[in-house]
Amino acid sequence: MKKLLVCLGIGLIFLTGQTAYAQGSRIRYNNQDLFLSGANLAWLNFAGDIGRGDTDLNSFADILLQMHDHGGNALRWWLHTNGAVSPQFDNAGLVIGPGNGTIQDLKNVLDLAWEREIGLKLCLWSFDMLRASNNATVLNRNMLMLTDTTYTRAYINNSLIPMVDFLKGHPAIIAWEIFNEPEGMSNEFGWADIRHVPMSNIQRFINLCAGAIHRTDTTAQVTSGAWSFLALTDVPTTSFAKIGAELAQLSLTEKAQMEARFAQKYGISLSVEEIVRHLQRAASQANYNYYSDSRLIAEGGDVDGTLDFYSVHYYDWAGTALSPFHHPATRWELDKPLVVAEFAMQNTFGVLKGDLFKTLFNTGYAGALPWSWTDVNFSSHADMLAGMQYLWDNFRPAVDVNGIGGDWPLVTITSPASDTEFPDGADVTIAAEASDNDGAVVLVEFFASDTLKIGELYAAPYTITWSNIPPNVYTLMAVATDDQGHQRKSNRVTIKVGAPPMTRLEAETASRTGTPMVISDP
């Protein structure tokens, strides 16, 4: 990642029939066998990151660079999600295109990711597509797309294939993920406030989409995110009486925190006991891998429509019986690499949060992607970055992407200190330190309040004097550029110069209307 290296995959080796994988516990990416070490974004603007032309590229760039700095290599990002913004539909509910700007928005973010040597796991749809709170138009056309192959193929031919074809070969694409937790909208597992379809419809949709992706880009990988091992393995799991007993041992505070996280994640308020009852109902069907090659092909008929690796989600309300942190990957008897693509960076039944990445790495899983950058009630940024840093520091060959990025420059404003006050008419001296580990800093620019450029310097010392400053409160920032064109923003420093102008708020042209009410004590 930081420099071009020839990397040898390390870790546990599990033999599979998949010749595309040198190791069963690694994902093939960038012609390397890597452990996916990163996070879920999962979105900056729910269902609206692509297709409207207002993708927040600055925020994407900052997040991806933070991950790069801590040795991360993978980010999971949701695209259509519920179909409210993209793709584009006609009045009959048929998809007629990806949507204006959708492909370019995707490419812009992928370009940013590759510059920072981060791969993206692109999740197309979520169970939210059948959430009852969606408007009727969105809900009905999504239902048709899942249940009627005419509508399915309209999506595939007019949106999915154009996206994959335009972006094929992009080095930042790890995989296309068909669904996030589709079981949530299924008859077999679905939540109460979601409309349901049979799992067979979901399997068919995955099969047809995966086949189209594989034929459009023969190097592309496809996966789908299962909500639980209940839908991903034929291996029987421990009795749910054990889960109930484990959760019963939680303190009232821990139960309240779990219930709050569950409500935030799924938009449904359930008690711990109700969560266990839902899991028990789901488990009454026995464990079943809906996503094996033979079962997907049986529902959709497309022999190319299979997954290249599995993705599973886990949260502590499933206890230890369904926990990847308490069972090795071999426990589930799966025939493909297995990424744990959602979990919370929380202490988990005896496994400390600081050990979660290490545990997955050491027990044969193929990736660790905690939930989520925009949902810090589950995982703090610091905890997620610490997990990535641990793997970089201890197992670098297994997570290091051989890319183009190199090191990015470092820059810090060292003077003045934040919240310093200066008298009216004062000159302000601004000092910064900048360096680059694998090259040279060629430019440092100084800004006030983001857009007012104070000046620039091409060599150290990076000290500049700002004169003739109008009284106001300002936020100072420096931007360093290295000899590879990489840029990094510094810390922000707030200063106050003189007496800032006062803003007078008054209703200058207001007039009183109506009949005044007089209230007096009796």
Secondary structure per residue as TSV (DSSP state, phi and psi in degrees):
chain	resnum	aa	ss	phi	psi
A	1	M	-	360.0	-55.7
A	2	K	-	-73.9	-33.7
A	3	K	S	-139.9	161.7
A	4	L	-	-71.8	123.6
A	5	L	-	-134.8	156.1
A	6	V	-	-94.9	115.3
A	7	C	-	-103.3	136.9
A	8	L	-	-106.5	124.6
A	9	G	-	-65.4	141.6
A	10	I	-	-128.5	170.5
A	11	G	S	115.8	-166.2
A	12	L	-	-71.7	140.2
A	13	I	-	-112.7	125.9
A	14	F	-	-123.1	124.3
A	15	L	-	-78.1	135.0
A	16	T	-	-135.6	171.7
A	17	G	S	-83.0	3.9
A	18	Q	-	-89.7	99.3
A	19	T	T	-67.5	-16.5
A	20	A	T	-69.7	-15.4
A	21	Y	-	-114.0	123.4
A	22	A	S	-70.8	-28.7
A	23	Q	S	-136.1	137.2
A	24	G	T	-69.7	-15.8
A	25	S	T	-105.4	24.2
A	26	R	S	-134.8	157.7
A	27	I	E	-107.3	134.9
A	28	R	E	-77.5	116.0
A	29	Y	E	-149.4	133.7
A	30	N	T	59.5	35.2
A	31	N	T	59.1	29.5
A	32	Q	E	-130.8	158.7
A	33	D	E	-103.4	106.2
A	34	L	E	-122.3	150.8
A	35	F	-	-86.6	126.3
A	36	L	E	-77.2	111.9
A	37	S	E	-118.1	109.7
A	38	G	E	-174.7	-131.9
A	39	A	E	-162.6	167.9
A	40	N	E	-85.3	141.3
A	41	L	-	-72.8	-53.6
A	42	A	-	-86.6	-18.2
A	43	W	-	-156.7	157.7
A	44	L	S	-97.3	-33.8
A	45	N	S	-133.9	103.4
A	46	F	T	-49.1	120.7
A	47	A	T	64.9	3.0
A	48	G	T	-126.4	18.4
A	49	D	S	-72.4	-23.6
A	50	I	S	-127.3	150.8
A	51	G	S	98.2	-4.1
A	52	R	S	-117.6	-6.1
A	53	G	S	78.9	7.1
A	54	D	-	-120.4	31.3
A	55	T	-	-56.3	133.1
A	56	D	-	-81.5	79.6
A	57	L	H	-66.6	-31.9
A	58	N	H	-63.2	-42.2
A	59	S	H	-68.2	-41.8
A	60	F	H	-56.8	-46.4
A	61	A	H	-60.2	-42.9
A	62	D	H	-65.4	-44.6
A	63	I	H	-63.6	-46.9
A	64	L	H	-63.1	-35.8
A	65	L	H	-70.9	-38.1
A	66	Q	H	-60.1	-42.3
A	67	M	H	-64.0	-44.8
A	68	H	H	-55.9	-43.8
A	69	D	H	-64.3	-22.5
A	70	H	T	-108.7	14.9
A	71	G	T	83.1	10.6
A	72	G	-	-71.2	157.7
A	73	N	-	-136.7	-0.2
A	74	A	E	-148.8	137.7
A	75	L	E	-133.1	130.6
A	76	R	E	-95.2	126.8
A	77	W	E	-130.9	131.1
A	78	W	E	-88.4	139.0
A	79	L	E	-108.8	-96.4
A	80	H	E	-59.7	-45.2
A	81	T	E	65.8	-80.0
A	82	N	T	-116.8	1.9
A	83	G	S	77.6	11.8
A	84	A	S	-73.3	-29.4
A	85	V	S	-110.9	-47.2
A	86	S	S	-134.1	154.4
A	87	P	S	-73.7	-169.8
A	88	Q	E	-95.0	131.3
A	89	F	E	-113.6	154.6
A	90	D	-	-94.0	-177.8
A	91	N	T	-67.5	-19.0
A	92	A	T	-87.4	-1.7
A	93	G	S	89.6	8.7
A	94	L	-	-89.8	138.1
A	95	V	E	-72.1	131.0
A	96	I	E	-118.5	-1.3
A	97	G	E	175.4	168.8
A	98	P	S	-65.9	-23.8
A	99	G	-	108.6	143.0
A	100	N	T	-58.5	125.3
A	101	G	T	85.2	-9.1
A	102	T	H	-60.4	-51.0
A	103	I	H	-66.4	-41.0
A	104	Q	H	-66.1	-39.0
A	105	D	H	-59.2	-44.3
A	106	L	H	-60.1	-47.7
A	107	K	H	-62.8	-40.3
A	108	N	H	-59.3	-43.8
A	109	V	H	-71.2	-40.1
A	110	L	H	-60.6	-39.3
A	111	D	H	-63.0	-43.5
A	112	L	H	-60.7	-41.6
A	113	A	H	-63.8	-44.5
A	114	W	H	-67.3	-36.0
A	115	E	H	-57.7	-29.4
A	116	R	T	-103.0	8.5
A	117	E	T	57.4	42.3
A	118	I	-	-115.9	129.2
A	119	G	E	-90.6	151.6
A	120	L	E	-113.3	135.8
A	121	K	E	-101.0	106.8
A	122	L	E	-92.9	106.2
A	123	C	E	-93.2	118.2
A	124	L	E	-75.3	-54.4
A	125	W	E	-130.2	158.3
A	126	S	E	-130.7	162.3
A	127	F	G	-56.9	-16.6
A	128	D	G	-60.5	-16.1
A	129	M	G	-63.5	-22.7
A	130	L	G	-112.2	19.8
A	131	R	B	-64.7	133.3
A	132	A	T	-61.3	-24.2
A	133	S	T	-78.1	-9.5
A	134	N	S	-61.9	152.4
A	135	N	-	-68.4	160.4
A	136	A	H	-60.3	-36.1
A	137	T	H	-64.3	-48.4
A	138	V	H	-62.6	-45.6
A	139	L	H	-63.0	-45.1
A	140	N	H	-68.7	-41.1
A	141	R	H	-71.0	-32.1
A	142	N	H	-67.9	-39.1
A	143	M	H	-61.6	-42.6
A	144	L	H	-63.4	-39.6
A	145	M	H	-63.7	-31.1
A	146	L	H	-85.3	-28.6
A	147	T	H	-106.6	-17.1
A	148	D	-	-122.9	117.7
A	149	T	H	-66.5	-20.5
A	150	T	H	-61.1	-42.8
A	151	Y	H	-75.4	-35.6
A	152	T	H	-59.5	-48.1
A	153	R	H	-69.9	-27.7
A	154	A	H	-64.1	-41.7
A	155	Y	H	-63.1	-47.0
A	156	I	I	-62.5	-49.7
A	157	N	I	-72.7	-34.9
A	158	N	I	-101.7	-14.6
A	159	S	I	-126.9	-55.8
A	160	L	I	-64.6	-51.6
A	161	I	H	-61.4	-44.9
A	162	P	H	-58.6	-38.8
A	163	M	H	-65.3	-49.5
A	164	V	H	-64.6	-40.8
A	165	D	H	-65.3	-43.7
A	166	F	H	-65.9	-37.0
A	167	L	H	-98.3	-0.7
A	168	K	T	-59.9	140.4
A	169	G	T	84.5	-4.5
A	170	H	-	-64.9	127.9
A	171	P	T	-68.4	-13.3
A	172	A	T	-90.2	-2.3
A	173	I	E	-89.1	114.8
A	174	I	E	-80.6	-50.0
A	175	A	E	-164.4	157.4
A	176	W	E	-95.6	125.6
A	177	E	E	-106.2	122.3
A	178	I	E	-70.1	-48.3
A	179	F	E	-135.7	149.2
A	180	N	E	-98.7	115.4
A	181	E	-	44.4	58.8
A	182	P	G	-64.3	-19.3
A	183	E	G	-58.4	-26.5
A	184	G	G	-64.3	-17.0
A	185	M	G	-113.6	23.1
A	186	S	B	-103.1	155.3
A	187	N	T	-59.9	-34.9
A	188	E	T	-76.3	-33.7
A	189	F	T	-130.4	-5.2
A	190	G	-	-65.5	155.2
A	191	W	-	-79.8	161.6
A	192	A	T	-68.6	-31.3
A	193	D	T	-96.0	19.1
A	194	I	B	-118.7	137.0
A	195	R	-	-71.3	151.0
A	196	H	-	-119.2	149.6
A	197	V	B	-132.0	161.2
A	198	P	-	-66.5	150.2
A	199	M	H	-57.3	-29.1
A	200	S	H	-62.3	-34.9
A	201	N	H	-65.4	-40.3
A	202	I	H	-66.6	-43.2
A	203	Q	H	-61.1	-41.9
A	204	R	H	-63.2	-43.7
A	205	F	H	-60.7	-45.0
A	206	I	H	-61.5	-45.5
A	207	N	H	-60.6	-46.5
A	208	L	H	-69.4	-39.7
A	209	C	H	-67.5	-44.4
A	210	A	H	-62.5	-41.8
A	211	G	H	-61.7	-43.0
A	212	A	H	-64.4	-41.2
A	213	I	H	-62.6	-46.7
A	214	H	H	-63.6	-35.5
A	215	R	H	-77.0	-31.5
A	216	T	H	-74.4	-38.9
A	217	D	-	-134.5	101.3
A	218	T	T	-67.2	-12.7
A	219	T	T	-98.2	-5.7
A	220	A	-	-71.0	148.7
A	221	Q	-	-109.9	150.2
A	222	V	E	-131.2	141.1
A	223	T	E	-144.1	179.5
A	224	S	E	-152.2	142.5
A	225	G	E	-92.9	106.4
A	226	A	E	-81.3	141.6
A	227	W	S	-72.6	-21.8
A	228	S	S	-165.9	159.4
A	229	F	G	-63.4	-15.3
A	230	L	G	-58.0	-29.6
A	231	A	G	-107.7	11.7
A	232	L	T	-130.9	-1.0
A	233	T	-	-145.1	147.9
A	234	D	S	-87.4	-5.5
A	235	V	S	-75.5	125.3
A	236	P	-	-60.6	142.2
A	237	T	-	-105.4	168.3
A	238	T	-	-59.9	150.9
A	239	S	-	-53.0	143.1
A	240	F	H	-74.9	-7.2
A	241	A	H	-61.4	-32.4
A	242	K	H	-67.3	-42.0
A	243	I	H	-61.9	-45.3
A	244	G	H	-58.9	-41.0
A	245	A	H	-66.3	-40.4
A	246	E	H	-63.8	-44.6
A	247	L	H	-70.7	-28.2
A	248	A	H	-65.9	-23.7
A	249	Q	T	-79.5	-10.6
A	250	L	S	-69.2	148.9
A	251	S	-	-70.5	166.1
A	252	L	H	-60.4	-37.8
A	253	T	H	-64.9	-44.1
A	254	E	H	-64.1	-39.0
A	255	K	H	-64.0	-43.0
A	256	A	H	-63.2	-39.3
A	257	Q	H	-65.8	-40.7
A	258	M	H	-64.5	-44.3
A	259	E	H	-62.7	-38.0
A	260	A	H	-67.1	-40.9
A	261	R	H	-65.9	-39.8
A	262	F	H	-62.5	-45.1
A	263	A	H	-63.8	-39.3
A	264	Q	H	-68.9	-37.0
A	265	K	H	-71.8	-43.2
A	266	Y	H	-110.8	-6.0
A	267	G	S	70.1	24.6
A	268	I	-	-132.3	132.0
A	269	S	-	-96.2	109.9
A	270	L	-	-131.2	147.4
A	271	S	-	-75.9	165.2
A	272	V	H	-56.0	-41.0
A	273	E	H	-65.2	-38.5
A	274	E	H	-68.3	-35.5
A	275	I	H	-61.7	-44.7
A	276	V	H	-62.7	-41.1
A	277	R	H	-63.5	-38.4
A	278	H	H	-63.5	-43.4
A	279	L	H	-63.5	-39.0
A	280	Q	H	-63.8	-40.5
A	281	R	H	-63.6	-43.8
A	282	A	H	-63.4	-38.8
A	283	A	H	-74.9	-13.1
A	284	S	T	-64.8	-17.2
A	285	Q	T	-84.3	-7.1
A	286	A	-	76.5	153.6
A	287	N	-	-64.0	143.6
A	288	Y	-	-157.8	125.5
A	289	N	-	-85.9	99.1
A	290	Y	T	-71.6	-12.4
A	291	Y	T	-112.8	15.2
A	292	S	S	-67.2	158.0
A	293	D	H	-54.6	-50.4
A	294	S	H	-64.3	-36.0
A	295	R	H	-77.1	-34.7
A	296	L	H	-67.2	-45.0
A	297	I	H	-64.7	-36.9
A	298	A	H	-61.4	-33.2
A	299	E	H	-86.6	-33.2
A	300	G	H	-109.1	-21.9
A	301	G	-	80.5	4.1
A	302	D	-	-100.1	113.6
A	303	V	T	-69.2	-17.8
A	304	D	T	-89.6	-3.7
A	305	G	-	-91.6	62.3
A	306	T	-	-122.2	168.5
A	307	L	-	-91.8	148.6
A	308	D	S	-90.7	-28.3
A	309	F	S	-153.9	162.1
A	310	Y	E	-96.3	152.6
A	311	S	E	-131.1	133.2
A	312	V	E	-132.3	152.8
A	313	H	E	-116.1	149.4
A	314	Y	-	-147.1	136.2
A	315	Y	-	-134.6	160.6
A	316	D	G	-66.8	-14.9
A	317	W	G	-68.3	-9.9
A	318	A	G	-91.2	5.4
A	319	G	T	64.2	-162.4
A	320	T	T	-87.9	-18.7
A	321	A	T	-61.0	-34.3
A	322	L	T	-113.5	25.6
A	323	S	-	-97.7	126.3
A	324	P	T	-71.4	-14.3
A	325	F	T	-84.5	-8.1
A	326	H	S	-121.1	0.8
A	327	H	S	-141.8	139.1
A	328	P	-	-71.0	165.3
A	329	A	G	-60.1	-31.2
A	330	T	G	-65.1	-20.5
A	331	R	G	-56.7	-31.5
A	332	W	G	-92.9	-5.1
A	333	E	-	52.9	49.5
A	334	L	-	-98.5	155.6
A	335	D	S	-101.9	11.1
A	336	K	S	-139.6	162.1
A	337	P	-	-57.5	152.7
A	338	L	E	-130.7	114.4
A	339	V	E	-96.8	131.2
A	340	V	E	-87.2	99.3
A	341	A	E	-97.6	-1.9
A	342	E	E	-152.8	134.7
A	343	F	-	-168.2	164.4
A	344	A	-	-98.8	138.2
A	345	M	S	-79.9	74.2
A	346	Q	S	-133.2	152.1
A	347	N	-	-56.6	130.7
A	348	T	B	-129.1	94.5
A	349	F	T	47.1	55.7
A	350	G	T	94.1	-13.5
A	351	V	B	-97.2	117.0
A	352	L	-	-68.1	147.2
A	353	K	G	-59.4	-30.9
A	354	G	G	-70.1	-11.0
A	355	D	G	-106.0	1.8
A	356	L	H	-66.7	-47.2
A	357	F	H	-60.2	-47.4
A	358	K	H	-60.6	-40.6
A	359	T	H	-62.9	-46.3
A	360	L	H	-64.0	-41.0
A	361	F	H	-61.7	-43.1
A	362	N	H	-82.1	-10.1
A	363	T	T	-114.4	21.3
A	364	G	T	93.7	6.1
A	365	Y	-	-79.8	166.8
A	366	A	S	-108.6	2.3
A	367	G	E	-179.9	158.1
A	368	A	E	-135.8	110.8
A	369	L	-	-129.1	88.9
A	370	P	-	-68.3	157.8
A	371	W	S	-100.2	130.8
A	372	S	-	-151.1	164.6
A	373	W	T	-62.7	-33.6
A	374	T	T	-100.1	14.3
A	375	D	-	-139.8	72.3
A	376	V	T	-74.1	-4.7
A	377	N	T	-67.3	-21.3
A	378	F	T	-93.3	-44.5
A	379	S	-	-147.3	127.5
A	380	S	-	-78.6	155.4
A	381	H	H	-58.1	-42.7
A	382	A	H	-60.9	-41.7
A	383	D	H	-68.5	-41.0
A	384	M	H	-65.0	-45.2
A	385	L	H	-65.2	-34.2
A	386	A	H	-65.0	-37.7
A	387	G	H	-63.1	-43.9
A	388	M	H	-62.9	-42.7
A	389	Q	H	-63.0	-38.1
A	390	Y	H	-59.8	-46.2
A	391	L	H	-67.4	-37.9
A	392	W	H	-62.2	-43.7
A	393	D	H	-70.7	-31.2
A	394	N	H	-110.0	-23.7
A	395	F	H	-138.1	44.7
A	396	R	H	-53.6	-42.9
A	397	P	H	-59.1	-23.6
A	398	A	H	-86.6	-9.7
A	399	V	H	-127.5	-6.2
A	400	D	-	-83.2	116.6
A	401	V	-	-83.9	125.8
A	402	N	-	-78.0	93.1
A	403	G	-	-125.1	-153.9
A	404	I	S	-108.1	-5.3
A	405	G	-	-71.2	-46.5
A	406	G	-	63.3	-174.1
A	407	D	-	-77.3	148.5
A	408	W	-	-98.0	151.5
A	409	P	-	-64.9	156.2
A	410	L	E	-111.5	140.5
A	411	V	E	-149.4	137.0
A	412	T	E	-141.9	132.5
A	413	I	E	-78.5	122.1
A	414	T	E	-101.0	-18.7
A	415	S	E	-157.6	139.3
A	416	P	S	-79.1	169.9
A	417	A	-	-74.4	153.0
A	418	S	T	-63.2	144.5
A	419	D	T	73.6	15.4
A	420	T	E	-71.7	140.4
A	421	E	E	-110.3	137.1
A	422	F	E	-121.9	146.5
A	423	P	-	-71.8	160.6
A	424	D	T	-57.7	132.1
A	425	G	T	87.4	-1.6
A	426	A	-	-72.2	149.6
A	427	D	-	-88.3	138.1
A	428	V	E	-112.9	121.4
A	429	T	E	-92.3	125.0
A	430	I	E	-114.5	125.4
A	431	A	E	-119.9	140.9
A	432	A	E	-136.4	153.8
A	433	E	E	-113.4	136.0
A	434	A	E	-141.6	142.8
A	435	S	E	-153.3	166.8
A	436	D	-	-147.6	122.5
A	437	N	T	-70.8	-28.6
A	438	D	T	-121.6	22.4
A	439	G	S	-173.2	-138.5
A	440	A	-	-140.4	145.8
A	441	V	E	-78.7	126.4
A	442	V	E	-109.1	-11.6
A	443	L	E	-160.5	135.1
A	444	V	E	-126.8	122.7
A	445	E	E	-109.6	146.2
A	446	F	E	-117.2	134.6
A	447	F	E	-131.1	152.3
A	448	A	E	-116.6	130.6
A	449	S	T	51.0	42.1
A	450	D	T	75.3	-43.3
A	451	T	T	-112.4	-16.7
A	452	L	E	-88.2	108.1
A	453	K	E	-81.2	124.4
A	454	I	E	-86.4	-39.7
A	455	G	E	169.7	-177.6
A	456	E	E	-148.3	154.2
A	457	L	E	-135.7	145.8
A	458	Y	S	-106.2	-4.9
A	459	A	S	-155.2	156.6
A	460	A	S	-69.9	155.2
A	461	P	S	-75.3	144.1
A	462	Y	E	-93.2	75.0
A	463	T	E	-129.2	131.0
A	464	I	E	-137.9	148.9
A	465	T	E	-110.5	129.6
A	466	W	E	-104.1	122.6
A	467	S	-	-119.6	168.6
A	468	N	S	52.8	53.3
A	469	I	-	-92.1	121.7
A	470	P	-	-63.3	141.4
A	471	P	S	-56.4	130.5
A	472	N	E	176.1	178.6
A	473	V	E	-102.9	131.2
A	474	Y	E	-128.1	150.0
A	475	T	E	-111.1	117.7
A	476	L	E	-91.8	144.7
A	477	M	E	-151.5	145.5
A	478	A	E	-116.3	148.9
A	479	V	E	-126.5	121.9
A	480	A	E	-101.9	139.8
A	481	T	E	-121.4	133.2
A	482	D	E	-100.8	-178.1
A	483	D	T	-73.6	-3.5
A	484	Q	T	-102.4	3.7
A	485	G	S	86.9	3.5
A	486	H	-	-75.6	139.6
A	487	Q	E	-123.5	142.9
A	488	R	E	-136.2	140.3
A	489	K	E	-88.0	149.4
A	490	S	-	-85.7	-178.7
A	491	N	-	-61.6	161.0
A	492	R	-	-105.5	137.1
A	493	V	E	-124.4	125.0
A	494	T	E	-97.5	130.7
A	495	I	E	-129.5	159.1
A	496	K	E	-123.0	127.4
A	497	V	E	-115.8	120.2
A	498	G	S	61.4	-154.0
A	499	A	S	-101.1	106.9
A	500	P	-	-56.9	146.5
A	501	P	-	-61.2	140.9
A	502	M	-	-87.0	143.0
A	503	T	-	-100.7	118.4
A	504	R	-	-95.2	122.0
A	505	L	-	-108.6	117.7
A	506	E	-	-156.4	157.3
A	507	A	-	-92.7	82.9
A	508	E	T	-63.5	-35.5
A	509	T	T	-109.7	17.4
A	510	A	-	-72.4	149.8
A	511	S	-	-137.3	152.3
A	512	R	-	-87.4	134.4
A	513	T	-	-127.9	162.6
A	514	G	S	88.0	178.4
A	515	T	-	-99.6	122.6
A	516	P	-	-64.9	149.3
A	517	M	-	-107.8	127.6
A	518	V	-	-110.6	124.8
A	519	I	-	-116.9	127.3
A	520	S	-	-132.3	155.0
A	521	D	-	-69.0	144.7
A	522	P	-	-68.4	360.0
